[in-house]
Amino acid sequence: MDTNLHSRLKNCLQTILELEDDIREDVQRSAFSEEFNKIRGFLERIEQMQLLEEEVARMERATATFLSELQLAVRAEEHLPRRKRVLQ
């Protein structure tokens, strides 16, 4: 088994999980709960999996794309006018 592949895949999944709190602040609290739980479960089983370089490289590309799309969304949100809140 190639532990380097396992480490690389773990890194991708942990990177996504580290964003969980930030993502939950921006979207409905339960919108991604199930997906984050699936990622945690997957992370627990990685060591027993036989991985291929191509699979791990694909996950690395997907993670990079996800991170860049989140960054674009944050930039776009920064340019939106702030909503005025009415206190009652």
PyMOL Python script that loads the backbone (N, CA, C, O; Angstrom):
from pymol import cmd

cmd.read_pdbstr("""\
ATOM      1  N   MET A   1       0.830  -1.184   0.000  1.00  0.00           N
ATOM      2  CA  MET A   1       0.000   0.000   0.000  1.00  0.00           C
ATOM      3  C   MET A   1       0.875   1.249   0.000  1.00  0.00           C
ATOM      4  O   MET A   1       1.886   1.302   0.701  1.00  0.00           O
ATOM      5  N   ASP A   2       0.498   2.234  -0.769  1.00  0.00           N
ATOM      6  CA  ASP A   2       1.259   3.476  -0.884  1.00  0.00           C
ATOM      7  C   ASP A   2       0.742   4.484   0.147  1.00  0.00           C
ATOM      8  O   ASP A   2      -0.307   5.098  -0.047  1.00  0.00           O
ATOM      9  N   THR A   3       1.486   4.646   1.240  1.00  0.00           N
ATOM     10  CA  THR A   3       1.037   5.567   2.290  1.00  0.00           C
ATOM     11  C   THR A   3       1.070   7.018   1.832  1.00  0.00           C
ATOM     12  O   THR A   3       0.356   7.853   2.387  1.00  0.00           O
ATOM     13  N   ASN A   4       1.881   7.330   0.833  1.00  0.00           N
ATOM     14  CA  ASN A   4       1.896   8.679   0.282  1.00  0.00           C
ATOM     15  C   ASN A   4       0.537   9.022  -0.328  1.00  0.00           C
ATOM     16  O   ASN A   4       0.040  10.133  -0.142  1.00  0.00           O
ATOM     17  N   LEU A   5      -0.062   8.088  -1.048  1.00  0.00           N
ATOM     18  CA  LEU A   5      -1.383   8.319  -1.628  1.00  0.00           C
ATOM     19  C   LEU A   5      -2.421   8.526  -0.528  1.00  0.00           C
ATOM     20  O   LEU A   5      -3.286   9.394  -0.639  1.00  0.00           O
ATOM     21  N   HIS A   6      -2.333   7.732   0.524  1.00  0.00           N
ATOM     22  CA  HIS A   6      -3.269   7.876   1.640  1.00  0.00           C
ATOM     23  C   HIS A   6      -3.113   9.250   2.302  1.00  0.00           C
ATOM     24  O   HIS A   6      -4.101   9.904   2.638  1.00  0.00           O
ATOM     25  N   SER A   7      -1.879   9.670   2.480  1.00  0.00           N
ATOM     26  CA  SER A   7      -1.615  10.974   3.094  1.00  0.00           C
ATOM     27  C   SER A   7      -2.154  12.106   2.236  1.00  0.00           C
ATOM     28  O   SER A   7      -2.742  13.056   2.751  1.00  0.00           O
ATOM     29  N   ARG A   8      -1.958  12.007   0.953  1.00  0.00           N
ATOM     30  CA  ARG A   8      -2.447  13.051   0.044  1.00  0.00           C
ATOM     31  C   ARG A   8      -3.970  13.133   0.065  1.00  0.00           C
ATOM     32  O   ARG A   8      -4.541  14.223   0.081  1.00  0.00           O
ATOM     33  N   LEU A   9      -4.619  11.975   0.063  1.00  0.00           N
ATOM     34  CA  LEU A   9      -6.082  11.967   0.096  1.00  0.00           C
ATOM     35  C   LEU A   9      -6.593  12.478   1.438  1.00  0.00           C
ATOM     36  O   LEU A   9      -7.563  13.234   1.485  1.00  0.00           O
ATOM     37  N   LYS A  10      -5.953  12.075   2.520  1.00  0.00           N
ATOM     38  CA  LYS A  10      -6.339  12.579   3.846  1.00  0.00           C
ATOM     39  C   LYS A  10      -6.228  14.092   3.889  1.00  0.00           C
ATOM     40  O   LYS A  10      -7.093  14.769   4.445  1.00  0.00           O
ATOM     41  N   ASN A  11      -5.171  14.620   3.309  1.00  0.00           N
ATOM     42  CA  ASN A  11      -4.970  16.059   3.291  1.00  0.00           C
ATOM     43  C   ASN A  11      -6.132  16.775   2.593  1.00  0.00           C
ATOM     44  O   ASN A  11      -6.611  17.803   3.072  1.00  0.00           O
ATOM     45  N   CYS A  12      -6.574  16.232   1.477  1.00  0.00           N
ATOM     46  CA  CYS A  12      -7.713  16.826   0.758  1.00  0.00           C
ATOM     47  C   CYS A  12      -8.960  16.848   1.632  1.00  0.00           C
ATOM     48  O   CYS A  12      -9.624  17.876   1.759  1.00  0.00           O
ATOM     49  N   LEU A  13      -9.266  15.716   2.225  1.00  0.00           N
ATOM     50  CA  LEU A  13     -10.489  15.608   3.026  1.00  0.00           C
ATOM     51  C   LEU A  13     -10.420  16.472   4.280  1.00  0.00           C
ATOM     52  O   LEU A  13     -11.407  17.108   4.651  1.00  0.00           O
ATOM     53  N   GLN A  14      -9.272  16.500   4.927  1.00  0.00           N
ATOM     54  CA  GLN A  14      -9.119  17.330   6.119  1.00  0.00           C
ATOM     55  C   GLN A  14      -9.218  18.810   5.779  1.00  0.00           C
ATOM     56  O   GLN A  14      -9.753  19.594   6.562  1.00  0.00           O
ATOM     57  N   THR A  15      -8.712  19.191   4.627  1.00  0.00           N
ATOM     58  CA  THR A  15      -8.815  20.583   4.182  1.00  0.00           C
ATOM     59  C   THR A  15     -10.278  20.984   4.037  1.00  0.00           C
ATOM     60  O   THR A  15     -10.672  22.071   4.459  1.00  0.00           O
ATOM     61  N   ILE A  16     -11.074  20.118   3.447  1.00  0.00           N
ATOM     62  CA  ILE A  16     -12.500  20.406   3.285  1.00  0.00           C
ATOM     63  C   ILE A  16     -13.191  20.462   4.646  1.00  0.00           C
ATOM     64  O   ILE A  16     -14.003  21.355   4.889  1.00  0.00           O
ATOM     65  N   LEU A  17     -12.880  19.530   5.523  1.00  0.00           N
ATOM     66  CA  LEU A  17     -13.508  19.507   6.841  1.00  0.00           C
ATOM     67  C   LEU A  17     -13.147  20.735   7.672  1.00  0.00           C
ATOM     68  O   LEU A  17     -13.953  21.190   8.484  1.00  0.00           O
ATOM     69  N   GLU A  18     -11.957  21.270   7.481  1.00  0.00           N
ATOM     70  CA  GLU A  18     -11.551  22.476   8.208  1.00  0.00           C
ATOM     71  C   GLU A  18     -12.412  23.678   7.847  1.00  0.00           C
ATOM     72  O   GLU A  18     -12.498  24.634   8.617  1.00  0.00           O
ATOM     73  N   LEU A  19     -13.039  23.637   6.698  1.00  0.00           N
ATOM     74  CA  LEU A  19     -13.885  24.748   6.249  1.00  0.00           C
ATOM     75  C   LEU A  19     -15.331  24.625   6.726  1.00  0.00           C
ATOM     76  O   LEU A  19     -16.148  25.512   6.477  1.00  0.00           O
ATOM     77  N   GLU A  20     -15.642  23.538   7.406  1.00  0.00           N
ATOM     78  CA  GLU A  20     -17.034  23.259   7.778  1.00  0.00           C
ATOM     79  C   GLU A  20     -17.682  24.413   8.541  1.00  0.00           C
ATOM     80  O   GLU A  20     -18.787  24.825   8.191  1.00  0.00           O
ATOM     81  N   ASP A  21     -17.038  24.934   9.554  1.00  0.00           N
ATOM     82  CA  ASP A  21     -17.633  26.011  10.343  1.00  0.00           C
ATOM     83  C   ASP A  21     -17.863  27.262   9.504  1.00  0.00           C
ATOM     84  O   ASP A  21     -18.906  27.906   9.619  1.00  0.00           O
ATOM     85  N   ASP A  22     -16.895  27.606   8.663  1.00  0.00           N
ATOM     86  CA  ASP A  22     -17.037  28.790   7.813  1.00  0.00           C
ATOM     87  C   ASP A  22     -18.176  28.616   6.816  1.00  0.00           C
ATOM     88  O   ASP A  22     -18.943  29.548   6.574  1.00  0.00           O
ATOM     89  N   ILE A  23     -18.284  27.433   6.243  1.00  0.00           N
ATOM     90  CA  ILE A  23     -19.344  27.174   5.271  1.00  0.00           C
ATOM     91  C   ILE A  23     -20.705  27.220   5.955  1.00  0.00           C
ATOM     92  O   ILE A  23     -21.661  27.762   5.399  1.00  0.00           O
ATOM     93  N   ARG A  24     -20.797  26.666   7.137  1.00  0.00           N
ATOM     94  CA  ARG A  24     -22.072  26.661   7.867  1.00  0.00           C
ATOM     95  C   ARG A  24     -22.529  28.059   8.227  1.00  0.00           C
ATOM     96  O   ARG A  24     -23.730  28.304   8.336  1.00  0.00           O
ATOM     97  N   GLU A  25     -21.592  28.988   8.414  1.00  0.00           N
ATOM     98  CA  GLU A  25     -21.960  30.367   8.710  1.00  0.00           C
ATOM     99  C   GLU A  25     -22.644  31.011   7.511  1.00  0.00           C
ATOM    100  O   GLU A  25     -23.529  31.852   7.672  1.00  0.00           O
ATOM    101  N   ASP A  26     -22.236  30.619   6.320  1.00  0.00           N
ATOM    102  CA  ASP A  26     -22.712  31.260   5.111  1.00  0.00           C
ATOM    103  C   ASP A  26     -23.966  30.622   4.513  1.00  0.00           C
ATOM    104  O   ASP A  26     -24.697  31.278   3.772  1.00  0.00           O
ATOM    105  N   VAL A  27     -24.215  29.388   4.818  1.00  0.00           N
ATOM    106  CA  VAL A  27     -25.367  28.699   4.245  1.00  0.00           C
ATOM    107  C   VAL A  27     -26.220  28.117   5.354  1.00  0.00           C
ATOM    108  O   VAL A  27     -25.838  28.099   6.524  1.00  0.00           O
ATOM    109  N   GLN A  28     -27.351  27.656   4.962  1.00  0.00           N
ATOM    110  CA  GLN A  28     -28.253  27.051   5.928  1.00  0.00           C
ATOM    111  C   GLN A  28     -27.507  25.999   6.743  1.00  0.00           C
ATOM    112  O   GLN A  28     -26.802  25.162   6.179  1.00  0.00           O
ATOM    113  N   ARG A  29     -27.657  26.036   8.040  1.00  0.00           N
ATOM    114  CA  ARG A  29     -26.864  25.209   8.950  1.00  0.00           C
ATOM    115  C   ARG A  29     -26.832  23.730   8.580  1.00  0.00           C
ATOM    116  O   ARG A  29     -25.783  23.099   8.705  1.00  0.00           O
ATOM    117  N   SER A  30     -27.922  23.171   8.138  1.00  0.00           N
ATOM    118  CA  SER A  30     -27.961  21.735   7.883  1.00  0.00           C
ATOM    119  C   SER A  30     -27.727  21.381   6.413  1.00  0.00           C
ATOM    120  O   SER A  30     -27.771  20.205   6.050  1.00  0.00           O
ATOM    121  N   ALA A  31     -27.483  22.364   5.578  1.00  0.00           N
ATOM    122  CA  ALA A  31     -27.392  22.118   4.136  1.00  0.00           C
ATOM    123  C   ALA A  31     -26.312  21.104   3.778  1.00  0.00           C
ATOM    124  O   ALA A  31     -26.505  20.293   2.872  1.00  0.00           O
ATOM    125  N   PHE A  32     -25.186  21.139   4.473  1.00  0.00           N
ATOM    126  CA  PHE A  32     -24.088  20.249   4.132  1.00  0.00           C
ATOM    127  C   PHE A  32     -23.747  19.258   5.241  1.00  0.00           C
ATOM    128  O   PHE A  32     -22.735  18.563   5.147  1.00  0.00           O
ATOM    129  N   SER A  33     -24.557  19.178   6.278  1.00  0.00           N
ATOM    130  CA  SER A  33     -24.248  18.303   7.415  1.00  0.00           C
ATOM    131  C   SER A  33     -24.033  16.856   6.991  1.00  0.00           C
ATOM    132  O   SER A  33     -23.073  16.212   7.416  1.00  0.00           O
ATOM    133  N   GLU A  34     -24.919  16.357   6.164  1.00  0.00           N
ATOM    134  CA  GLU A  34     -24.809  14.965   5.727  1.00  0.00           C
ATOM    135  C   GLU A  34     -23.530  14.738   4.924  1.00  0.00           C
ATOM    136  O   GLU A  34     -22.870  13.711   5.082  1.00  0.00           O
ATOM    137  N   GLU A  35     -23.180  15.693   4.064  1.00  0.00           N
ATOM    138  CA  GLU A  35     -21.977  15.553   3.254  1.00  0.00           C
ATOM    139  C   GLU A  35     -20.717  15.568   4.117  1.00  0.00           C
ATOM    140  O   GLU A  35     -19.790  14.792   3.885  1.00  0.00           O
ATOM    141  N   PHE A  36     -20.688  16.458   5.118  1.00  0.00           N
ATOM    142  CA  PHE A  36     -19.530  16.504   6.003  1.00  0.00           C
ATOM    143  C   PHE A  36     -19.417  15.210   6.806  1.00  0.00           C
ATOM    144  O   PHE A  36     -18.310  14.726   7.042  1.00  0.00           O
ATOM    145  N   ASN A  37     -20.533  14.652   7.223  1.00  0.00           N
ATOM    146  CA  ASN A  37     -20.503  13.369   7.938  1.00  0.00           C
ATOM    147  C   ASN A  37     -19.975  12.254   7.041  1.00  0.00           C
ATOM    148  O   ASN A  37     -19.228  11.392   7.503  1.00  0.00           O
ATOM    149  N   LYS A  38     -20.351  12.262   5.777  1.00  0.00           N
ATOM    150  CA  LYS A  38     -19.842  11.260   4.834  1.00  0.00           C
ATOM    151  C   LYS A  38     -18.331  11.397   4.656  1.00  0.00           C
ATOM    152  O   LYS A  38     -17.616  10.397   4.587  1.00  0.00           O
ATOM    153  N   ILE A  39     -17.852  12.628   4.581  1.00  0.00           N
ATOM    154  CA  ILE A  39     -16.412  12.854   4.434  1.00  0.00           C
ATOM    155  C   ILE A  39     -15.676  12.332   5.660  1.00  0.00           C
ATOM    156  O   ILE A  39     -14.630  11.696   5.532  1.00  0.00           O
ATOM    157  N   ARG A  40     -16.223  12.601   6.868  1.00  0.00           N
ATOM    158  CA  ARG A  40     -15.589  12.095   8.090  1.00  0.00           C
ATOM    159  C   ARG A  40     -15.544  10.563   8.096  1.00  0.00           C
ATOM    160  O   ARG A  40     -14.534   9.972   8.479  1.00  0.00           O
ATOM    161  N   GLY A  41     -16.628   9.928   7.675  1.00  0.00           N
ATOM    162  CA  GLY A  41     -16.659   8.468   7.611  1.00  0.00           C
ATOM    163  C   GLY A  41     -15.654   7.928   6.608  1.00  0.00           C
ATOM    164  O   GLY A  41     -14.978   6.932   6.867  1.00  0.00           O
ATOM    165  N   PHE A  42     -15.561   8.582   5.473  1.00  0.00           N
ATOM    166  CA  PHE A  42     -14.605   8.191   4.446  1.00  0.00           C
ATOM    167  C   PHE A  42     -13.179   8.321   4.965  1.00  0.00           C
ATOM    168  O   PHE A  42     -12.335   7.459   4.720  1.00  0.00           O
ATOM    169  N   LEU A  43     -12.924   9.410   5.684  1.00  0.00           N
ATOM    170  CA  LEU A  43     -11.595   9.664   6.236  1.00  0.00           C
ATOM    171  C   LEU A  43     -11.175   8.552   7.204  1.00  0.00           C
ATOM    172  O   LEU A  43     -10.002   8.184   7.258  1.00  0.00           O
ATOM    173  N   GLU A  44     -12.124   8.027   7.955  1.00  0.00           N
ATOM    174  CA  GLU A  44     -11.833   6.952   8.916  1.00  0.00           C
ATOM    175  C   GLU A  44     -11.468   5.637   8.221  1.00  0.00           C
ATOM    176  O   GLU A  44     -10.774   4.808   8.809  1.00  0.00           O
ATOM    177  N   ARG A  45     -11.919   5.435   6.990  1.00  0.00           N
ATOM    178  CA  ARG A  45     -11.695   4.178   6.279  1.00  0.00           C
ATOM    179  C   ARG A  45     -10.564   4.235   5.256  1.00  0.00           C
ATOM    180  O   ARG A  45     -10.286   3.227   4.606  1.00  0.00           O
ATOM    181  N   ILE A  46      -9.920   5.353   5.096  1.00  0.00           N
ATOM    182  CA  ILE A  46      -8.907   5.520   4.044  1.00  0.00           C
ATOM    183  C   ILE A  46      -7.789   4.483   4.141  1.00  0.00           C
ATOM    184  O   ILE A  46      -7.362   3.941   3.121  1.00  0.00           O
ATOM    185  N   GLU A  47      -7.323   4.207   5.323  1.00  0.00           N
ATOM    186  CA  GLU A  47      -6.175   3.306   5.490  1.00  0.00           C
ATOM    187  C   GLU A  47      -6.439   1.914   4.916  1.00  0.00           C
ATOM    188  O   GLU A  47      -5.498   1.236   4.504  1.00  0.00           O
ATOM    189  N   GLN A  48      -7.685   1.480   4.881  1.00  0.00           N
ATOM    190  CA  GLN A  48      -8.008   0.149   4.364  1.00  0.00           C
ATOM    191  C   GLN A  48      -8.216   0.139   2.849  1.00  0.00           C
ATOM    192  O   GLN A  48      -8.413  -0.924   2.260  1.00  0.00           O
ATOM    193  N   MET A  49      -8.175   1.276   2.232  1.00  0.00           N
ATOM    194  CA  MET A  49      -8.457   1.376   0.799  1.00  0.00           C
ATOM    195  C   MET A  49      -7.192   1.238  -0.037  1.00  0.00           C
ATOM    196  O   MET A  49      -6.108   1.669   0.354  1.00  0.00           O
ATOM    197  N   GLN A  50      -7.368   0.630  -1.183  1.00  0.00           N
ATOM    198  CA  GLN A  50      -6.291   0.602  -2.165  1.00  0.00           C
ATOM    199  C   GLN A  50      -6.544   1.756  -3.129  1.00  0.00           C
ATOM    200  O   GLN A  50      -7.578   1.817  -3.794  1.00  0.00           O
ATOM    201  N   LEU A  51      -5.589   2.655  -3.189  1.00  0.00           N
ATOM    202  CA  LEU A  51      -5.753   3.864  -3.983  1.00  0.00           C
ATOM    203  C   LEU A  51      -4.855   3.844  -5.207  1.00  0.00           C
ATOM    204  O   LEU A  51      -3.780   3.243  -5.206  1.00  0.00           O
ATOM    205  N   LEU A  52      -5.318   4.508  -6.240  1.00  0.00           N
ATOM    206  CA  LEU A  52      -4.527   4.693  -7.451  1.00  0.00           C
ATOM    207  C   LEU A  52      -4.113   6.154  -7.553  1.00  0.00           C
ATOM    208  O   LEU A  52      -4.839   7.046  -7.116  1.00  0.00           O
ATOM    209  N   GLU A  53      -2.959   6.388  -8.126  1.00  0.00           N
ATOM    210  CA  GLU A  53      -2.464   7.747  -8.328  1.00  0.00           C
ATOM    211  C   GLU A  53      -3.506   8.616  -9.028  1.00  0.00           C
ATOM    212  O   GLU A  53      -3.714   9.767  -8.644  1.00  0.00           O
ATOM    213  N   GLU A  54      -4.151   8.078 -10.038  1.00  0.00           N
ATOM    214  CA  GLU A  54      -5.130   8.842 -10.816  1.00  0.00           C
ATOM    215  C   GLU A  54      -6.311   9.277  -9.953  1.00  0.00           C
ATOM    216  O   GLU A  54      -6.820  10.387 -10.105  1.00  0.00           O
ATOM    217  N   GLU A  55      -6.746   8.401  -9.046  1.00  0.00           N
ATOM    218  CA  GLU A  55      -7.870   8.733  -8.167  1.00  0.00           C
ATOM    219  C   GLU A  55      -7.509   9.864  -7.204  1.00  0.00           C
ATOM    220  O   GLU A  55      -8.288  10.793  -6.991  1.00  0.00           O
ATOM    221  N   VAL A  56      -6.330   9.764  -6.638  1.00  0.00           N
ATOM    222  CA  VAL A  56      -5.885  10.784  -5.691  1.00  0.00           C
ATOM    223  C   VAL A  56      -5.651  12.110  -6.413  1.00  0.00           C
ATOM    224  O   VAL A  56      -6.015  13.168  -5.900  1.00  0.00           O
ATOM    225  N   ALA A  57      -5.060  12.060  -7.573  1.00  0.00           N
ATOM    226  CA  ALA A  57      -4.840  13.290  -8.355  1.00  0.00           C
ATOM    227  C   ALA A  57      -6.168  13.941  -8.710  1.00  0.00           C
ATOM    228  O   ALA A  57      -6.285  15.166  -8.683  1.00  0.00           O
ATOM    229  N   ARG A  58      -7.165  13.135  -9.043  1.00  0.00           N
ATOM    230  CA  ARG A  58      -8.494  13.676  -9.358  1.00  0.00           C
ATOM    231  C   ARG A  58      -9.099  14.351  -8.128  1.00  0.00           C
ATOM    232  O   ARG A  58      -9.713  15.411  -8.249  1.00  0.00           O
ATOM    233  N   MET A  59      -8.938  13.761  -6.964  1.00  0.00           N
ATOM    234  CA  MET A  59      -9.454  14.360  -5.732  1.00  0.00           C
ATOM    235  C   MET A  59      -8.714  15.645  -5.398  1.00  0.00           C
ATOM    236  O   MET A  59      -9.320  16.602  -4.916  1.00  0.00           O
ATOM    237  N   GLU A  60      -7.410  15.676  -5.650  1.00  0.00           N
ATOM    238  CA  GLU A  60      -6.644  16.902  -5.420  1.00  0.00           C
ATOM    239  C   GLU A  60      -7.127  18.026  -6.336  1.00  0.00           C
ATOM    240  O   GLU A  60      -7.247  19.172  -5.905  1.00  0.00           O
ATOM    241  N   ARG A  61      -7.401  17.699  -7.588  1.00  0.00           N
ATOM    242  CA  ARG A  61      -7.919  18.710  -8.525  1.00  0.00           C
ATOM    243  C   ARG A  61      -9.307  19.182  -8.085  1.00  0.00           C
ATOM    244  O   ARG A  61      -9.608  20.375  -8.137  1.00  0.00           O
ATOM    245  N   ALA A  62     -10.137  18.251  -7.658  1.00  0.00           N
ATOM    246  CA  ALA A  62     -11.493  18.603  -7.209  1.00  0.00           C
ATOM    247  C   ALA A  62     -11.434  19.501  -5.970  1.00  0.00           C
ATOM    248  O   ALA A  62     -12.204  20.453  -5.847  1.00  0.00           O
ATOM    249  N   THR A  63     -10.525  19.193  -5.067  1.00  0.00           N
ATOM    250  CA  THR A  63     -10.376  20.012  -3.859  1.00  0.00           C
ATOM    251  C   THR A  63      -9.890  21.408  -4.228  1.00  0.00           C
ATOM    252  O   THR A  63     -10.391  22.398  -3.694  1.00  0.00           O
ATOM    253  N   ALA A  64      -8.937  21.497  -5.120  1.00  0.00           N
ATOM    254  CA  ALA A  64      -8.424  22.808  -5.558  1.00  0.00           C
ATOM    255  C   ALA A  64      -9.527  23.619  -6.230  1.00  0.00           C
ATOM    256  O   ALA A  64      -9.640  24.824  -6.008  1.00  0.00           O
ATOM    257  N   THR A  65     -10.334  22.962  -7.045  1.00  0.00           N
ATOM    258  CA  THR A  65     -11.449  23.649  -7.704  1.00  0.00           C
ATOM    259  C   THR A  65     -12.454  24.141  -6.669  1.00  0.00           C
ATOM    260  O   THR A  65     -12.912  25.281  -6.737  1.00  0.00           O
ATOM    261  N   PHE A  66     -12.793  23.290  -5.720  1.00  0.00           N
ATOM    262  CA  PHE A  66     -13.727  23.657  -4.653  1.00  0.00           C
ATOM    263  C   PHE A  66     -13.214  24.871  -3.885  1.00  0.00           C
ATOM    264  O   PHE A  66     -13.971  25.807  -3.632  1.00  0.00           O
ATOM    265  N   LEU A  67     -11.944  24.864  -3.517  1.00  0.00           N
ATOM    266  CA  LEU A  67     -11.368  25.986  -2.777  1.00  0.00           C
ATOM    267  C   LEU A  67     -11.382  27.269  -3.598  1.00  0.00           C
ATOM    268  O   LEU A  67     -11.662  28.341  -3.061  1.00  0.00           O
ATOM    269  N   SER A  68     -11.085  27.176  -4.884  1.00  0.00           N
ATOM    270  CA  SER A  68     -11.078  28.381  -5.722  1.00  0.00           C
ATOM    271  C   SER A  68     -12.494  28.919  -5.908  1.00  0.00           C
ATOM    272  O   SER A  68     -12.690  30.133  -5.953  1.00  0.00           O
ATOM    273  N   GLU A  69     -13.479  28.036  -6.015  1.00  0.00           N
ATOM    274  CA  GLU A  69     -14.865  28.488  -6.141  1.00  0.00           C
ATOM    275  C   GLU A  69     -15.351  29.150  -4.856  1.00  0.00           C
ATOM    276  O   GLU A  69     -16.099  30.127  -4.907  1.00  0.00           O
ATOM    277  N   LEU A  70     -14.937  28.630  -3.717  1.00  0.00           N
ATOM    278  CA  LEU A  70     -15.292  29.280  -2.449  1.00  0.00           C
ATOM    279  C   LEU A  70     -14.663  30.663  -2.362  1.00  0.00           C
ATOM    280  O   LEU A  70     -15.288  31.617  -1.897  1.00  0.00           O
ATOM    281  N   GLN A  71     -13.425  30.755  -2.813  1.00  0.00           N
ATOM    282  CA  GLN A  71     -12.726  32.042  -2.792  1.00  0.00           C
ATOM    283  C   GLN A  71     -13.441  33.050  -3.702  1.00  0.00           C
ATOM    284  O   GLN A  71     -13.601  34.215  -3.336  1.00  0.00           O
ATOM    285  N   LEU A  72     -13.865  32.605  -4.874  1.00  0.00           N
ATOM    286  CA  LEU A  72     -14.606  33.485  -5.786  1.00  0.00           C
ATOM    287  C   LEU A  72     -15.925  33.928  -5.160  1.00  0.00           C
ATOM    288  O   LEU A  72     -16.323  35.085  -5.301  1.00  0.00           O
ATOM    289  N   ALA A  73     -16.592  33.027  -4.482  1.00  0.00           N
ATOM    290  CA  ALA A  73     -17.861  33.365  -3.840  1.00  0.00           C
ATOM    291  C   ALA A  73     -17.657  34.404  -2.739  1.00  0.00           C
ATOM    292  O   ALA A  73     -18.468  35.318  -2.583  1.00  0.00           O
ATOM    293  N   VAL A  74     -16.582  34.261  -1.986  1.00  0.00           N
ATOM    294  CA  VAL A  74     -16.286  35.224  -0.923  1.00  0.00           C
ATOM    295  C   VAL A  74     -15.988  36.586  -1.525  1.00  0.00           C
ATOM    296  O   VAL A  74     -16.465  37.603  -1.021  1.00  0.00           O
ATOM    297  N   ARG A  75     -15.210  36.619  -2.590  1.00  0.00           N
ATOM    298  CA  ARG A  75     -14.898  37.896  -3.257  1.00  0.00           C
ATOM    299  C   ARG A  75     -16.158  38.556  -3.797  1.00  0.00           C
ATOM    300  O   ARG A  75     -16.335  39.767  -3.665  1.00  0.00           O
ATOM    301  N   ALA A  76     -17.027  37.768  -4.399  1.00  0.00           N
ATOM    302  CA  ALA A  76     -18.270  38.318  -4.947  1.00  0.00           C
ATOM    303  C   ALA A  76     -19.137  38.877  -3.830  1.00  0.00           C
ATOM    304  O   ALA A  76     -19.753  39.932  -3.987  1.00  0.00           O
ATOM    305  N   GLU A  77     -19.187  38.186  -2.720  1.00  0.00           N
ATOM    306  CA  GLU A  77     -19.991  38.641  -1.586  1.00  0.00           C
ATOM    307  C   GLU A  77     -19.448  39.938  -1.004  1.00  0.00           C
ATOM    308  O   GLU A  77     -20.217  40.777  -0.535  1.00  0.00           O
ATOM    309  N   GLU A  78     -18.142  40.109  -1.030  1.00  0.00           N
ATOM    310  CA  GLU A  78     -17.530  41.328  -0.498  1.00  0.00           C
ATOM    311  C   GLU A  78     -17.947  42.558  -1.296  1.00  0.00           C
ATOM    312  O   GLU A  78     -17.942  43.670  -0.767  1.00  0.00           O
ATOM    313  N   HIS A  79     -18.305  42.369  -2.555  1.00  0.00           N
ATOM    314  CA  HIS A  79     -18.682  43.496  -3.400  1.00  0.00           C
ATOM    315  C   HIS A  79     -20.173  43.806  -3.347  1.00  0.00           C
ATOM    316  O   HIS A  79     -20.611  44.812  -3.903  1.00  0.00           O
ATOM    317  N   LEU A  80     -20.949  42.970  -2.696  1.00  0.00           N
ATOM    318  CA  LEU A  80     -22.379  43.231  -2.566  1.00  0.00           C
ATOM    319  C   LEU A  80     -22.613  44.264  -1.480  1.00  0.00           C
ATOM    320  O   LEU A  80     -21.913  44.272  -0.467  1.00  0.00           O
ATOM    321  N   PRO A  81     -23.602  45.144  -1.683  1.00  0.00           N
ATOM    322  CA  PRO A  81     -23.891  46.119  -0.631  1.00  0.00           C
ATOM    323  C   PRO A  81     -24.421  45.404   0.616  1.00  0.00           C
ATOM    324  O   PRO A  81     -25.144  44.412   0.527  1.00  0.00           O
ATOM    325  N   ARG A  82     -24.048  45.925   1.751  1.00  0.00           N
ATOM    326  CA  ARG A  82     -24.508  45.341   3.012  1.00  0.00           C
ATOM    327  C   ARG A  82     -25.997  45.606   3.184  1.00  0.00           C
ATOM    328  O   ARG A  82     -26.483  46.705   2.915  1.00  0.00           O
ATOM    329  N   ARG A  83     -26.694  44.608   3.625  1.00  0.00           N
ATOM    330  CA  ARG A  83     -28.135  44.773   3.879  1.00  0.00           C
ATOM    331  C   ARG A  83     -28.318  45.510   5.182  1.00  0.00           C
ATOM    332  O   ARG A  83     -27.633  45.248   6.171  1.00  0.00           O
ATOM    333  N   LYS A  84     -29.252  46.432   5.164  1.00  0.00           N
ATOM    334  CA  LYS A  84     -29.565  47.152   6.384  1.00  0.00           C
ATOM    335  C   LYS A  84     -30.521  46.295   7.195  1.00  0.00           C
ATOM    336  O   LYS A  84     -31.491  45.748   6.669  1.00  0.00           O
ATOM    337  N   ARG A  85     -30.236  46.190   8.460  1.00  0.00           N
ATOM    338  CA  ARG A  85     -31.080  45.405   9.334  1.00  0.00           C
ATOM    339  C   ARG A  85     -31.984  46.332  10.105  1.00  0.00           C
ATOM    340  O   ARG A  85     -31.551  47.370  10.606  1.00  0.00           O
ATOM    341  N   VAL A  86     -33.224  45.961  10.199  1.00  0.00           N
ATOM    342  CA  VAL A  86     -34.190  46.737  10.945  1.00  0.00           C
ATOM    343  C   VAL A  86     -34.400  46.047  12.288  1.00  0.00           C
ATOM    344  O   VAL A  86     -34.824  44.893  12.349  1.00  0.00           O
ATOM    345  N   LEU A  87     -34.102  46.758  13.342  1.00  0.00           N
ATOM    346  CA  LEU A  87     -34.299  46.208  14.666  1.00  0.00           C
ATOM    347  C   LEU A  87     -35.687  46.558  15.145  1.00  0.00           C
ATOM    348  O   LEU A  87     -36.149  47.689  14.993  1.00  0.00           O
ATOM    349  N   GLN A  88     -36.342  45.582  15.720  1.00  0.00           N
ATOM    350  CA  GLN A  88     -37.707  45.827  16.193  1.00  0.00           C
ATOM    351  C   GLN A  88     -37.783  45.707  17.687  1.00  0.00           C
ATOM    352  O   GLN A  88     -38.854  45.881  18.267  1.00  0.00           O
TER     353      GLN A  88
END
""", "prot")
cmd.dss("prot")
cmd.show_as("cartoon", "prot")
cmd.util.cbc("prot")
cmd.orient("prot")
